[in-house]
Amino acid sequence: MSKKKIGILTSGGDCAGLNAVIRSVVHSAHHQGWETIGILNGTAGLLKDPPQVRTLHPRDFDGNVMRLGGTILGTTNKGNPFAFPMADGSTKDLSGKIIDGFKILGLDGVIGIGGDGSFAILKELAKQGGINLVGVPKTIDNDIGMTEASVGFDTAVMVATEALDRLQPTAASHDRVMILEVMGRDAGHIALNAGIAGGADVILIPEIPYTIENIARKIKSVKESGRNFALVVVSEAVSTPEGTKAEMEYHGGEKRYGGIGYYIGDKIAEATDCETRVTILGHVQRGSQPTWNDRLLASAFGAKAVELIKEGKFGRMVAWSDRQVIDVSIDDAIKAYQDVNPNSTLVQTARSLGISLGD
Ligand code: F6P
């Protein structure tokens, strides 16, 4: 077996469990007698001269690194290299520079830890640059197709569930309806999972249209049953009934979902006369120590990714299916975007529990 040199990078929004994937890759590669090069700040590290990298050793993970959220390699969810934003507001195709960066490093394979957006970019770079790419799925949104789980989702759901655990006593003490807005981009997985686990009365997700009347009916019935509080979980990409999304504009004009919770809170107060309070959980869902589940998934994914490089299986993404790690085509995984199926088991479970989905 020849000694290989492999690269690893994290791309897109961070989440808990990324360091556990990196650790697993470094250990598994070391086991094969290979060297692992960490590329810093996603593909942005390859735009620098020389490329920003760091050689990774198993000893780097002796301490608490795998227990930490974030990524020791850094990441970016901006700057598509095919249309890179320049200081003057124009965009430029810098893909050639990134491909050159990969070539300078002389890598036998590259493991990209990302979501569907990152994979679409990495796959194209790999195609144009002849790069041997293997993907590891990570996202708190859990919207990557062809895998039952992505690294980071479990921890995000744990954080959102814990938020409901904390909101419930204060809601009960003040006779209030508490609205918790969670992330997830266009998929309602975090809201649905945390809402069921955290005892929500109403769960609103982008995949299921709602009316304020239906939400108000549920909250009134909770009150009539003698309970003095209610919990509502709303996913950030839920629209107003007229179809408007709530967005926050950041300095520089960048827009992100956020704020629909305030709209829902106001409408509930108006329709029920209940006092409402709104919590927007935001990036807290991306931090925290990874759960044991995310650490396990990260470990299994990292080991399998190294195995795929050993077998020369490129253009593949590791995936969780039926209690084991398999590999699927990155192309297929991108095409099979996975939002919440309104007929899925968990939606049915919510309905059986009497949780209103607003429809
Ligand atoms: O895709 C992960 C995610 O956390 C989404 O749930 C959220 O909408 C978005 O990223 C936030 O992006 P940013 O970190 O750029 O604010």
Boltz pocket constraint, residues with backbone or C-beta under 6 A from the ligand:
constraints:
  - pocket:
      binder: B
      contacts: [[A, 13], [A, 14], [A, 77], [A, 139], [A, 140], [A, 141], [A, 183], [A, 184], [A, 185], [A, 236], [A, 256], [A, 257], [A, 286]]
      max_distance: 6.0
